[in-house]
Amino acid sequence: MGFDEHTRQMFLIGCFPGITPDQILDNMEFEIRTDRAVEIPVPTETELTLLREKCDPHGLIL
């Protein structure tokens, strides 16, 4: 998610491969702009390891 610096409105920056902006909107309680959304790369193994071992070592979220 991001915020437009001029309008201050939230918008969708991107989606992982295989996930559409509409799928994201279906899981939200409010509408946001999705016209700027691009496909973003999935996390690398190194990034996943960092997230799992340093950011969430007890597995509460990941």
C-alpha positions as CSV (number, residue, x, y, z in Angstrom):
1,M,0.0,0.0,0.0
2,G,1.1,3.6,-0.5
3,F,-0.3,7.1,-0.2
4,D,-0.5,9.6,-3.0
5,E,1.5,12.6,-2.0
6,H,-1.0,15.0,-3.6
7,T,-4.4,13.5,-2.7
8,R,-3.3,11.7,0.5
9,Q,-5.4,8.8,-0.6
10,M,-4.2,5.2,-0.2
11,F,-3.5,3.1,-3.2
12,L,-2.3,-0.4,-4.0
13,I,1.4,-0.4,-5.0
14,G,1.6,-4.0,-6.1
15,C,0.6,-7.6,-5.9
16,F,2.5,-10.9,-5.8
17,P,2.4,-13.1,-8.9
18,G,-0.9,-14.9,-9.1
19,I,-2.8,-12.5,-6.9
20,T,-5.0,-9.9,-8.6
21,P,-5.9,-6.4,-7.3
22,D,-9.5,-7.6,-7.2
23,Q,-8.6,-10.4,-4.8
24,I,-6.9,-8.0,-2.5
25,L,-10.0,-5.6,-2.6
26,D,-12.3,-8.6,-1.8
27,N,-10.4,-9.0,1.5
28,M,-10.5,-5.4,2.5
29,E,-13.2,-3.5,4.4
30,F,-12.8,-0.4,2.2
31,E,-12.0,0.5,-1.4
32,I,-8.7,1.8,-2.7
33,R,-7.3,2.7,-6.1
34,T,-5.6,-0.2,-7.9
35,D,-4.8,1.3,-11.3
36,R,-1.1,1.8,-10.4
37,A,-0.6,-1.8,-9.1
38,V,2.3,-3.7,-10.6
39,E,3.4,-7.3,-10.1
40,I,6.1,-7.4,-7.4
41,P,8.7,-10.2,-7.0
42,V,8.2,-12.9,-4.4
43,P,10.7,-12.7,-1.5
44,T,14.0,-14.5,-1.9
45,E,15.0,-17.4,0.3
46,T,17.4,-15.0,2.1
47,E,14.6,-12.5,2.7
48,L,12.3,-15.3,4.0
49,T,15.0,-16.6,6.3
50,L,15.5,-13.1,7.7
51,L,11.7,-12.6,8.2
52,R,11.3,-16.0,9.8
53,E,14.4,-16.1,12.0
54,K,14.8,-12.4,13.0
55,C,11.4,-10.7,12.6
56,D,9.2,-13.6,13.7
57,P,11.3,-16.2,15.5
58,H,8.3,-17.6,17.4
59,G,6.2,-18.1,14.2
60,L,3.4,-15.9,15.4
61,I,2.8,-14.3,12.0
62,L,4.8,-16.2,9.4
